[in-house]
Amino acid sequence: MRRALQLAGATVIACVLGAVGAAQAQAGKGEPLQLVPALQSLQDQVVRGNTRAHAAQRALLARIAEQFEALGPERWKDPKNARAAVVFVLSGGSARALHKLMQNGAGAAINEKLLKGSLAYGEGRHDEATELLVGIDARALDPGMAGLVTYVQGELVAKKEPAKALGYFDDARLLSPGTIIEEAALRRQIALLAAAGTADRYETLATQYLRRFPNSVYAGGFRQQFAVAIAVHTDAAEAGRLARLQSMLGGVEQSDRREVYLTIAKEAVAKGKVEMAKFAAANAARLAEEASVERERARLYEGAALIVTEDFERGVEVLGAVERSRL
């Protein structure tokens, strides 16, 4: 499945890069409104698991920035091109595109606060960007930029007003479903909820992420953070908690589910959460092939948990059966 996704993604990358190259070859005739969707398409491949797309982003950002530099003043007066420049900068592109747009007197083609706020954001002046961007009604903007602007608004207020940021990220997900914006907004919400200790909504959104974006380039890091949070904050003795965890992971690919359980078991052992370690190790073992590295890891964590309980002798037996050469 993942191999098929990567092959499909590689085709998309080739098409995207080819389109940008063709635009450059037309003596600067490529329009920003044509180039920026190519970048967005590439970025969306990242959340579908394409590592080549992730690696290609920087090169594509540089190539588009060069194309923007070649554009004449008249073309920047087109509102569609001006909006594309804003999207480019908010997506990680060089802020020079907006400088050039303003220098050419094309600022009237777009909301002044949006333009100046995006420039401030692109240059790292976050206080100024917050003042300019947060008051904008993103839903009233062009659909192609509404979700991105809302996501940036959430990022700008997340540190000081996390509850307000959660609302912005909700809107970003609704306005840009299936894109890197939705994936990033979901990850940011989960991190904020974990920090606030909001267990129920944390579990709900974590389940959504695990099922909607299992192949994302960022999913591995998320699963690691998720496993640590579960190991540290979940009480295995609380009625229904372990069943809910199994339900959360039910739609996740077997290999990923196994790795999550192994990570939970490892963290639980380190934190002295014996029941959680035993539960996670047992689930990981059921998902691992016999004589595999994963099966030995599960045995190791199970044994480590058992030796600090009344089942000490059983723990010693389990640890003694671990094939060290496979670890």
C-alpha positions in Angstrom: 0.0 0.0 0.0 2.7 2.5 1.0 4.8 1.5 -2.0 1.9 2.2 -4.3 1.4 5.6 -2.6 5.0 6.5 -3.0 5.0 5.5 -6.7 1.9 7.6 -7.3 3.5 10.5 -5.4 6.7 10.3 -7.5 4.6 10.7 -10.6 2.9 13.8 -9.1 6.3 15.2 -8.2 7.6 14.7 -11.7 4.5 16.4 -13.1 4.7 19.3 -10.7 8.4 20.0 -11.3 7.9 19.6 -15.0 5.1 22.2 -14.9 7.3 24.7 -13.1 10.1 24.1 -15.4 7.9 24.6 -18.4 6.7 27.9 -17.0 10.3 29.0 -16.5 11.1 28.1 -20.0 8.4 30.4 -21.4 10.5 33.4 -21.0 8.9 34.4 -17.7 5.4 33.9 -18.9 4.4 31.7 -16.0 1.9 33.3 -13.6 2.0 33.0 -9.8 -1.5 31.7 -9.9 -0.2 28.8 -11.9 2.9 28.1 -9.9 1.6 28.2 -6.3 -0.9 25.4 -6.9 2.0 23.3 -8.0 3.6 23.9 -4.6 0.4 23.1 -2.7 0.0 19.9 -4.7 3.6 18.9 -3.7 3.0 19.7 0.0 -0.2 17.7 0.0 1.8 14.7 -1.1 3.8 14.9 2.1 0.8 14.0 4.2 0.1 11.0 1.9 3.5 9.6 2.8 5.7 10.7 0.0 9.2 11.4 1.4 10.5 12.6 -2.0 7.8 15.3 -1.9 9.0 16.4 1.5 12.6 16.5 0.3 11.6 18.4 -2.9 9.8 21.3 -1.1 12.8 23.5 -0.6 14.0 23.2 -4.2 10.5 24.0 -5.5 10.2 27.0 -3.2 13.4 28.4 -4.5 12.4 27.8 -8.1 9.1 29.6 -7.7 10.8 32.5 -5.9 13.1 32.9 -8.9 10.1 32.9 -11.2 8.5 35.6 -9.1 11.6 37.7 -9.4 11.3 37.6 -13.1 7.7 38.9 -13.2 7.0 42.4 -14.5 5.1 45.1 -12.5 1.9 44.8 -14.6 1.4 41.1 -13.9 1.5 41.8 -10.1 -1.5 44.1 -10.5 -3.7 41.0 -11.2 -5.5 40.2 -7.8 -5.1 36.5 -8.5 -1.3 36.8 -8.7 -1.2 39.0 -5.6 -3.2 36.4 -3.7 -0.9 33.7 -5.0 2.1 35.6 -3.6 0.5 35.7 -0.2 -0.2 32.0 -0.2 3.4 31.4 -1.3 4.8 33.3 1.6 2.4 31.8 4.2 3.4 28.4 2.8 7.0 28.9 3.6 8.2 30.9 0.5 10.5 33.9 0.4 8.9 37.2 1.6 10.7 39.0 -1.2 7.7 38.2 -3.4 5.6 40.5 -1.3 8.2 43.2 -1.1 8.3 43.3 -4.9 4.6 43.4 -5.1 4.4 46.4 -2.7 7.3 48.1 -4.5 5.5 47.9 -7.8 2.4 49.6 -6.3 0.3 46.5 -6.7 -0.8 46.4 -3.0 -4.2 47.8 -4.0 -4.9 44.4 -5.6 -5.4 42.8 -2.2 -6.5 43.5 1.4 -3.8 45.7 2.9 -3.8 44.1 6.3 -3.6 40.7 4.7 -0.7 41.8 2.6 1.3 43.5 5.4 0.4 40.8 7.9 1.7 38.1 5.6 4.9 40.0 5.0 5.4 40.4 8.8 4.7 36.7 9.3 7.1 35.7 6.5 9.8 37.9 8.1 9.3 36.5 11.6 7.7 39.7 13.0 5.0 37.7 14.8 3.7 40.4 17.1 3.0 42.7 14.1 1.6 39.8 12.1 -0.8 38.9 14.9 -2.0 42.5 15.1 -2.7 42.6 11.4 -3.9 39.1 10.6 -5.9 37.9 13.6 -8.8 40.3 13.0 -9.3 39.2 9.4 -12.4 37.0 8.6 -10.7 34.2 6.7 -14.0 32.8 5.6 -14.6 35.9 3.5 -11.3 35.3 1.6 -10.8 33.4 -1.6 -11.4 29.7 -0.9 -7.9 28.9 -2.1 -6.3 30.8 0.8 -8.9 30.8 3.5 -7.8 27.6 5.2 -4.1 28.6 5.2 -4.8 32.1 6.6 -6.9 30.5 9.4 -4.1 28.1 10.2 -1.6 30.9 10.5 -4.0 32.8 12.7 -4.1 29.8 15.0 -0.3 29.6 15.1 0.0 33.3 16.0 -2.2 33.0 19.0 -1.4 29.5 20.2 1.1 30.4 22.8 -0.9 33.1 24.6 -4.5 32.0 23.8 -4.6 28.2 23.2 -8.4 28.0 23.5 -8.7 30.6 20.7 -6.1 28.8 18.6 -8.2 25.6 18.8 -11.1 27.4 17.2 -8.9 28.7 14.4 -7.5 25.2 13.8 -11.0 23.8 13.7 -11.8 26.3 10.9 -8.6 25.5 9.1 -9.5 21.8 9.0 -13.0 22.5 7.7 -11.8 24.9 5.0 -9.0 22.7 3.7 -9.9 19.0 4.1 -7.5 16.4 3.1 -4.6 18.8 2.7 -1.4 19.5 4.6 -3.3 22.3 6.3 -5.8 19.9 7.8 -3.0 17.5 8.8 -0.9 20.3 10.4 -3.9 21.9 12.2 -4.9 18.5 13.6 -1.4 17.9 15.0 -1.3 21.3 16.5 -4.7 20.9 18.2 -3.6 17.5 19.7 -0.5 19.1 21.1 -2.5 21.9 22.7 -5.0 19.5 24.2 -2.3 17.3 25.6 -0.6 20.3 27.2 -4.0 21.3 28.7 -4.8 17.8 29.9 -8.1 17.7 28.0 -8.2 13.9 27.8 -11.5 13.2 26.0 -11.0 15.6 23.1 -7.4 14.7 22.9 -8.4 11.1 22.3 -11.0 12.0 19.8 -8.7 14.1 17.7 -5.8 11.7 18.1 -8.0 8.9 16.7 -8.9 11.1 13.8 -5.3 11.8 13.0 -4.2 8.1 13.3 -7.0 7.1 10.8 -7.0 10.1 8.4 -3.2 10.6 8.1 -1.5 7.2 8.8 1.0 7.6 5.9 2.0 11.3 6.6 5.7 11.9 6.7 5.0 13.4 10.1 2.9 10.5 11.4 5.9 8.6 12.8 6.8 11.5 15.1 3.1 11.9 16.1 2.8 8.2 17.0 5.9 8.5 19.2 4.4 11.5 21.0 1.0 9.8 21.3 2.6 6.7 22.8 4.5 8.7 25.4 1.4 10.6 26.4 -0.7 7.4 26.7 2.0 5.7 28.8 2.4 8.7 31.1 -1.1 10.0 31.6 -3.4 7.0 31.1 -4.4 5.0 34.2 -4.7 1.3 33.1 -6.9 0.6 36.1 -9.5 3.1 35.1 -12.6 1.4 33.7 -12.9 1.5 30.0 -9.5 3.2 29.3 -7.7 0.3 27.8 -10.8 -0.7 25.7 -10.9 2.9 24.4 -7.2 2.8 23.5 -7.7 -0.4 21.6 -10.7 1.2 19.8 -8.5 4.3 19.0 -5.9 2.1 17.3 -8.4 -0.2 15.7 -8.3 1.5 12.3 -4.5 1.9 12.2 -2.3 -0.3 10.0 -1.0 -3.3 11.8 2.7 -2.5 11.6 2.0 1.1 12.9 -0.3 -0.2 15.6 2.3 -2.7 16.8 4.9 0.1 16.9 2.6 2.3 19.0 2.0 -0.5 21.5 5.8 -1.2 21.7 6.5 2.4 22.4 3.8 2.6 25.0 5.2 -0.5 26.7 8.7 0.9 26.7 7.6 4.3 28.1 5.4 2.6 30.7 8.3 0.4 31.9 10.4 3.5 32.3 7.7 5.3 34.2 6.8 2.4 36.4 3.3 1.9 34.9 3.3 -1.8 35.3 -0.3 -2.6 34.2 0.0 -0.4 31.1 3.4 -2.0 30.2 1.9 -5.5 30.5 -1.2 -4.5 28.4 0.8 -2.8 25.7 3.4 -5.6 25.5 0.7 -8.2 25.2 -1.0 -6.4 22.4 2.3 -5.8 20.6 3.2 -9.5 20.9 -0.1 -10.5 19.3 0.7 -8.2 16.3 4.3 -9.4 15.9 5.5 -12.4 13.9 7.2 -15.2 15.8 11.0 -14.9 15.9 10.8 -11.3 14.9 12.6 -8.3 16.5 9.2 -6.9 17.5 8.2 -10.1 19.3 11.5 -10.0 21.3 11.0 -6.4 22.2 7.4 -7.2 23.5 8.8 -10.0 25.6 11.5 -7.8 27.0 9.0 -5.1 28.1 6.6 -7.7 29.5 9.4 -9.3 31.6 10.7 -6.0 32.8 7.2 -5.1 34.0 6.6 -8.5 35.7 9.8 -8.6 37.8 8.5 -5.7 39.9 5.3 -7.5 40.8 4.3 -10.7 42.6 4.9 -12.4 39.3 8.7 -12.0 39.7 9.5 -15.6 38.8 7.4 -15.4 35.7 9.2 -12.1 34.8 12.6 -13.8 35.1 11.4 -16.6 33.0 10.1 -14.3 30.2 13.4 -12.3 30.3 15.4 -15.5 30.2 13.6 -16.5 27.0 14.4 -13.2 25.2 16.7 -13.9 22.2 19.2 -11.1 22.7 20.7 -11.4 19.3 17.4 -10.2 17.8 17.4 -7.0 19.8 
